[in-house]
Amino acid sequence: MDTDRHALEERIAHLTRVVDDLSDIVTDHAQRLERVERRLAMVMQREAERELSEGGSVPLADDRPPHW
């Protein structure tokens, strides 16, 4: 009986460690995703400003491409 309890405690400790590791990974990925989204927004803004400064119209994301 004591062996079963010990095995369960080991298993719980292992699963707790796995959950903590996965939580760290998810947190890291969320931070990376936020950075990528901010950078993408900056690139899109710069591109829109560049197109506008070259005499183009304001780019609209819902415009169909000319080949449609």
C-alpha positions as CSV (number, residue, x, y, z in Angstrom):
1,M,0.0,0.0,0.0
2,D,2.8,2.4,0.8
3,T,4.4,1.6,-2.5
4,D,1.2,2.6,-4.3
5,R,1.1,5.8,-2.5
6,H,4.7,6.5,-3.3
7,A,4.1,5.7,-7.0
8,L,1.1,8.1,-7.0
9,E,3.1,10.9,-5.4
10,E,5.8,10.4,-8.0
11,R,3.3,10.5,-10.8
12,I,1.7,13.7,-9.4
13,A,5.1,15.4,-9.0
14,H,5.9,14.4,-12.6
15,L,2.6,15.7,-13.9
16,T,2.9,18.9,-11.9
17,R,6.3,19.5,-13.5
18,V,4.9,18.8,-17.0
19,V,2.1,21.3,-16.4
20,D,4.5,23.9,-15.1
21,D,6.8,23.4,-18.1
22,L,3.9,23.6,-20.6
23,S,2.6,26.8,-18.8
24,D,6.0,28.4,-19.3
25,I,6.0,27.4,-23.0
26,V,2.5,28.8,-23.5
27,T,3.5,32.0,-21.8
28,D,6.6,32.3,-24.0
29,H,4.6,31.7,-27.2
30,A,2.0,34.2,-26.2
31,Q,4.7,36.8,-25.7
32,R,6.3,36.0,-29.1
33,L,3.0,36.1,-30.8
34,E,2.2,39.6,-29.3
35,R,5.6,40.8,-30.6
36,V,5.0,39.4,-34.1
37,E,1.6,40.9,-34.2
38,R,3.0,44.3,-33.2
39,R,5.7,44.1,-35.8
40,L,3.3,43.0,-38.5
41,A,1.0,46.0,-37.7
42,M,4.0,48.3,-37.9
43,V,5.0,46.8,-41.3
44,M,1.5,47.1,-42.6
45,Q,1.3,50.7,-41.4
46,R,4.6,51.6,-43.1
47,E,3.6,49.9,-46.3
48,A,0.2,51.8,-46.3
49,E,2.1,55.1,-45.7
50,R,4.6,54.3,-48.5
51,E,1.8,53.5,-51.0
52,L,-0.1,56.6,-50.0
53,S,3.1,58.8,-50.4
54,E,3.7,57.3,-53.9
55,G,0.3,58.7,-55.0
56,G,-1.7,55.6,-54.5
57,S,-5.0,55.5,-52.7
58,V,-5.5,54.3,-49.2
59,P,-5.2,50.5,-49.3
60,L,-8.3,48.7,-48.2
61,A,-8.0,45.1,-47.0
62,D,-11.3,44.1,-48.4
63,D,-10.6,45.2,-52.0
64,R,-10.6,42.4,-54.5
65,P,-7.3,41.9,-56.4
66,P,-7.4,43.2,-60.0
67,H,-7.3,39.7,-61.5
68,W,-10.8,38.9,-60.0
